[in-house]
Amino acid sequence: MAALLCENCSSRYHQPQLSRPLEISWVLLLIMLGKVGLDFFMLQVKNKKVKVSFMGYFCVSLALLDFILLLNIAVILYLEDFALWGVRFTKYHICLFTQIISLTYGTLHYPVYLVAGLDYYMTIAQTSQFPHRGRRLFYIFVVAFIWISGFFCILEVPVIYEELEIQNHFSPYQCPLYVSMQSYSVSVAMLVLIGMALMVCWKETITMLLSVRIASFAGQHVLIFSYVPNNDSTCFKRQLLTRLLICFLGTWAPFVLLQFIILFLGAWIPAYMEMNVPWLYFINSFLIGVAYWCRRQDVELTEEMWSTDPFVSWKFCFMPFNNENTEPAEKPGTVIVIC
């Protein structure tokens, strides 16, 4: 299928000039197999004792949709040419399904991150609990609504739909790779915000990292950071920002570096690969950190508040580690973070 004409394209997408022959269907199968394996691996290794959230349900739905696409590709490659419910399926449909998925994924970055950010902003400092069943049903409804809206917008846009149909007759052996500009802009915004935060509190970050010590506490390896309580509002904000950066980068520094390399090299990743579960959990931690920063005055120091992120422990950001079983010799001017 040929790439859409530039004047008919939405600014959300970048259309590479080079099209790929449909013979790469087996390569696409291997790529999707790797992506699906990575998606389910991340869902398996994440901390299970976390509060339900919109992003958690969306990650599960994305992994299932990727699996469905992988299954469709495998069936079409195996049967090659078959009819189902009066519709004839050929290798052309591998490209068609992948393009529809890519276009849909490419339009959902902004809506998903906006809903996830609002979800954390509204619930991150909440002490009272809504019924778990009601919250789960609400998240499932929102996830389903977003997916249906995304597919509906893609399939109902006349220009895109007509172009996909035309290529079925005139260019059945080419398949363009769509790249979402939404994901590109999100990466740029995140790197800019992280860079600005590091510039603001680079001295505090270096001092805190130089003071870190590794010790054993309650049978676990812990990191001990120096802690100097300060009631000044400006110092509190800077110390909090420093801790948020350390917690976030301590887990996701490789992803931040990867984003920088991709943007520096100008690499374009197809939209069907760009939205994946590891990337969503990376964004998820960033949104949680932003929510903690915005609601810093309202965050309650309860254990329940620290079970929001399945990968990053944010408890260190707001208070020293307090434990009744702590040795008396322990100095109060330290922060202990369990690894």
N, C-alpha and C positions, 0 to 999 in steps of 0.2 A: 504494500500500500504506500502510495506516495505521501510525502509530508503535505500538510495543509498549507495553502497560500498564506503569506505573511499578513496580508490585509484582512484575512478572515480569521486569523489566530488571536486568541486572547493573550494579553500580556503576561498571563500567568505561566506560559510555557515558552521554552526555548526549543526550536526545531533544528537539530543538527542537520547539516547539509548532506551528510553521508547516510544512505539507507542500507539496511542489512538484508541480505537475501533470506528467504524463508527456510533455506536449508539449515539454518542455525537452530532449528526447533529442538534438536537434541541438546544443544548447548543451553538453550532456555530452560529445558527440563532440569538439567543439572544445577543451573543457577537457582531455580525455584526450590529444588530439593534442599540445597544448602540453606536458603533463606528460611524455609519452613522448619528445618532442623534447628537453626539458630533461634527462631521465634519460640519454639516449644522448650528449648534449653533454657532461655531466659525466664520463661514462665515457671519452669521447674526449680531453678536455683534461687529465685527471689524469696525473700522472707515471707513465710506464710502467715505470720501473725501481724497482719496489717489491717488497718481500717479499710472498709470498702470505699471505692472512689470511682469517679467517672472514668479516669484514665485506665484504671485496672480493668474495667469491663471493656473498654475500647481496645486495649491490647489483646484481650482474649478474642474479640470479634475479628481483629485484623489477622491473627494467627489462623483462625478458622477459614477466613476468606482466602488467605494465601494457600491453605491446604486444598480448598475447593478448586482454585485455579490450577494447582499442581496436578490434582486428580484429573481435571478436564484435559490438560495437555497430555498426560500419560495415556489416557483412554484414546484420544484422537490419534496419537502417534502409533499406538498399538493396532487400532482398527483401520487407520488410514482414511477410509472412505465408507461411511455408514449413514443410515437414516434413522432418526429417532423422533417419534411423534410428528411424522410428516416433514421433518426438516433434515436436509442433507448436510452432514458435517464432514469437512475436509481439513487439510492442513492450513487452509486459509483462515479457518476459525481460530487457530492458535494465535495468529497475529491479531485478529479482530478482538478476541477476549482480552489479550494482553494490553492492547491499546485502550480498550474501555476501562480496564482496571487502572492503567496508568493515568488516564485522564481523570478518573474519579479520585484516586489517591492524591493527585496533584491539586485538586480543589479543596481538600479537606484539612490542610495544615492549619490555616487560620481559624476555621470554626472549632476544630478539636482543641487547639491550644487555648482559645478564648474561653470555651466552656470549662476546660480543666482548670484554668487560672481562676475563674469565678467560683468554681466549686471549692478550691482550696481557700480562697479569700473569705468565703462565707463560712467555712466549717473548721478552719485551722485553729481558731481560738474558741471553738464552741465546747462548752462543758456538758450541756444536756444532750442526750442522744435521742434521735428519732428512732422509731421502730426499724430494726435492721431490714425486715422484709419490705417495708414501704420504701426505704432508701434504695434497696436493690432493684425493685420494680421500676422506680423512677429512673435509675441509671440505665437499665435495660431499654426502657422506652426512649430515652434521649439518644442512646447509641444507635438503636434501630432507625430512629427518625433521621439522624445525620447520614447514615448510609443510604437510606432510601432517597433522601433529598439529593445526595451527591450523584447517585446513578440517574435519577430523574432529570437533573440539570444537564448531565452529559448527553443522555439519549434524546432529550427533547430540544437541544440546541439545533436548529435547522441546518446551519452551516456544517457543523461537525457530523451530524447524522447523514446528510446528503453526500458529504465527501467520503465517508466510510462506505456508503453504498456504491458510489461511483467507482471506487478503487477495486471493488469486487469484480468489476467487468473489464477494467482497462489496465490495472497494474496488480495482478494477483500475486506477484513474486517479490514484492518489496514491502518492507515494514519499517516505518520510522520509529525512532526512540524518542519518546517524549520526556522532557525534563521540567519539573515544576519550579517556577520562579518563586513560589511561596516558600518552599524549603530553603532556597538560596537566600532569600531576604531574612528568614528566621536565623539562619546560621550567621549571617553578617551582624544582625542585631545582637545576638548572644555574645559573639566575640567582642563587639564594641562595648557592651555593658560590662563584661568580665574585665576587659582591659581598663576601662574607666575605674572600676572598683579597685583593681590592683594598684592603679596610679594613686588613688586617694589614700589607701592604707598600706602602702608597700613597706613602710618602716615597721609598722606593727606586725605585719605578716612575717617579715624576716626575723624580728625579735622573738616572736612566738615559736617559729620553726627552730631557731637556734637553741631555744630553751627546752625543747622536747626531750624526754627521757623515756626509755622503755623499761618497764618493771613488771613484776608479777603480782596480781591482786585477785584474791578469791579463786585461785587456780587458773586464771586467765591472763594472757598478755595484755597489758594496757599501755597507753601513751599518757605521760604526765606532762602537762603544759603548765608554765608559770601563770599565775592568776593574780592580778592586782585589782581589787575592787575599787570602783570609782563611781561616785554618785553624780558626777558632772554629765549633763545630757549629751554634749558633743562627744565626750570620751566614750560614753556608753554606746552611742551609735557607731563610732569607729571600731570599737572593740567587737561589737556584734557583727559588723560587716566583715571584719577580719576572720572571725570564727566561721561565719557562713561560707566564706571563700575557701577556708581550709577544709571544711567538711565536704563541700561540693567537689573541689579539685582533688581532694584526697581519694575520691572514688572515681571521678570521671575525667581526670587529667588526660588519659589517652584519647578520649573522645574529643576533647577540646583541641588537642594537638592535631588529631585527624581532620577536624573541620578546618583548621588553619591551613593545613597542607592542601586540602582539596580546593579551598578558595584561592590559595596562592598559585597553584598550578592551573587553575581555571578548568578543572575537570568537571564534566557533566555526567551525573548519574541518572539513569532512567528512573522515572517516577515510581514504577512498580517495585524497584529495589530500594529507593530512597526512604520510603515510609516502611519501617520495620519495628519490631518490638524493642530491640536494644536502643534504637534512636528515640522511641517514644518514652522509654524509661529515663533516658538522658534528659530529655525535655521535661519530664515529670519532676525530676529532682531540682532542675533549675526553677520551675514554677513554684515548687514548695519553698525553696529558699527565698524567692521573691515575696511569697505570701507571708513567710515568717518576718521578713524585713518590714513589710507594709503593716502588719498587725502586731508588731513587737511589743506594744504597750498592752495588748489584750491577751497575749498568750498565757495560758494557765500552766503552772509548773506541775503537771500531772503526768504519770507514766503513759496515759492514754494518748497524749499529744505527740509522743515520740514514736508512735506506731503508724505514722502516715506514709513514710517512704519505705519501700521494700528493699532499698539498697544503701541508703545513707542514714547514719544516725545523727540527728540534729540536737540531741540533748545537750551536748557539750556547748552549744551556742549560747544557752541562756543561764546556765548555772553550773557551779562545781558539782562533781559527783558526790552525793551525800549518801552515806550508808551507815547504819547503826553498828555494823560489824567492823567498821574501819579501825585500824590500829590506832591507839591513842597517840603514838608518835608522829602520826601523819600531820603535816603542816596544813593549816587552813588556807594558805595562799597557793594552792595548786588546783588544777583541774584534771581529773582522771577520766580518760576515755577508753572504754572497753573496745578492743579491736574485734 
